[in-house]
Amino acid sequence: MLNSFRNRKFREALLQAVVVSGAAVLIIAMIINAKASLDAQSLTTGYGFLERSTGWDFSFSVLPYSISDTYSKTILIGILNTLLLGFLGIFFATVIGVIIGLIRTSKNYLFSFLGTVYVEVFRNVPLILQAVFWYSIVAHLPKPRSAINLGDAVFLSGRGVYFPGFNIHGLAVAFIALLIIAWLIFLPTLKHRLDASSRYYQLRKIGWFAVLAVAIVVTYMARIPETTLIDYPALKGLNFRGGVRMPPELSALVIAISLYGGAYIGEVMRAGLMSVPKGQIEAAFVNGLSNFHIFSRIRFPLAIRAILPSLTNQYVQLMKATTIGLVVGFSDFFMIISTSINQSGQTLELLSILMGGFLLINLSIAFVMNSLNRRIAIKGQESRL
């Protein structure tokens, strides 16, 4: 026995077993104590309440909803609202970040200075303050009859942003979006296997044509009967009818998260662009490549490979930042759970759903980004997220 304690691996395993056992005992004790407290207050536990109707309404939903719907559907709507806000914020933050990264690395002093001002302003002002600021602006836009008209297709008013939409079922839109995302994720693997040969570019074109063809067929089959394919908003009475409406709360949050996240992603992009060795850029210039080809085929791809781990952290942070929707009344996952706690009293169960939901969402983002990182990494230079 004494000889076993002299073995380093045995001591490390024993220490880990003690720590895990202690943590398990602590968790079990907390569960027993919580159950005893709930029993003493005659509070019921369990997830059976999810099948009860809520009896309350909220401002925005990506799915048809009524006050007679169950807690389970209400929570699902909250998750979908959060995903919509998060992905819109991440998408526009990425676009802004790439532009800011390019501006910050520009040799033009004025552009570089403006990029620096943008980063310092939006990065150092609290996100919650930015959300309230943009909501106060969006909510005070003109009334529908005096709405700002952008090309007779997009209208900006205090009741929301109205723009054209498709008269197709929501599941078809989700299917098309997932199909495009799956193809984009598969492209780096195809390029890696074919080593960017002419066959790769041929298959890439064929693949895009196939995705487009499937999208057209699905759109045609999923069109709502007796309606036009594209539904344009039109002023009728005191409000707009038709099209898609983005409420002021969602618009303000997308603007705030996009500008805030764009400042951080811009710095990440700047670091990635600066990490590309100058020797490779000079070699490409000597070989006769234009500035556009140098950026699109050498500098940008190498920068993306370098920043993916940091970019993943920013995406996770922006997804968690969607919880600020509560301050402007947006019906996101966090607000739905908070309201459900007040209405049902099932605090522990709903908090576990909230934590589990965000854990699943953020782990999914990390998994996708980690998979993309492995597929596009240069052999011998892989980095783990």
Protein Blocks (a to p, Z undefined) as FASTA:
>chain_A
ZZmmmpmklmmmmmmmmmmmmmmmmmmmmmmmmmmmmmmnopaedjklmmpcfkiacfbd
fbdcdfkbcfklmmmmmmmmmmmmmmmmmmmmmmmmmmmmmmmmpcblklmmmmmmmmmm
mmmgcfklmmmmmmmmmmmgccfklcccehhlaccdfkbccdddddddfklmmmmmmmmm
mmmmmmmmmmmmnoopaklmmmmmmmmmmmmmmmmmmmmmmpcehiafbdcdddehjbce
ehjdddfklmmmmmmmmmmmmmmmmmmmmmmmmmpcfklmmmmmmnopafklmmmmmmmm
mmmmmmmmmmmmmmmmmmmmmmmmmmnopacfklmmmmmmmmnopmmlmmmmmmmmmmmm
mmmmmmmmmmmmmmmpcghiaccZZ
